[in-house]
Amino acid sequence: MGVSIVGCTSGAPAVPEPGAAGAGGIDAQILAQTADIPVGGGVTVGNVLLVQPAAGTFRAYSIACPHRGARVSPPDNGIITCWEHNSTFAAEDGSRIDGPAAHGLTQVPITVNGTDVLSS
């Protein structure tokens, strides 16, 4: 994919936490290029799942399933799945569809600037 995220050795996440400076500010990081995220699919970058549920619409979610923290997979036919216990979520908004998860995925704020998808 050609995207690099450099983390520190303290165990801190490579992708800024929601609410960190961003939206093109000093601390914003390029997570991916829009062309790297397939329409109807997604890619993981660090601890973030980037999806493009419809052409030109980009969303980002924590890859941690709200049930027990297992990694969720990029969407297939608009559905994001946690393979550990089969919780499913809508790629469009991260809402819970089915499974033991009590709620939807945690949205991560992003900004699209041209072809760059940035943390915000």
Secondary structure, DSSP 4 states (H G I P E B T S, - for coil): --------TTS--SSPPTTSS-TTSTT--EEEEGGGS-BT-EEEETTEEEEEEETTEEEEEESB-TTT-PBBPPPBTTEEEETTTTEEEETTT--EEESS-SS-PPB--EEEETTEEEE-
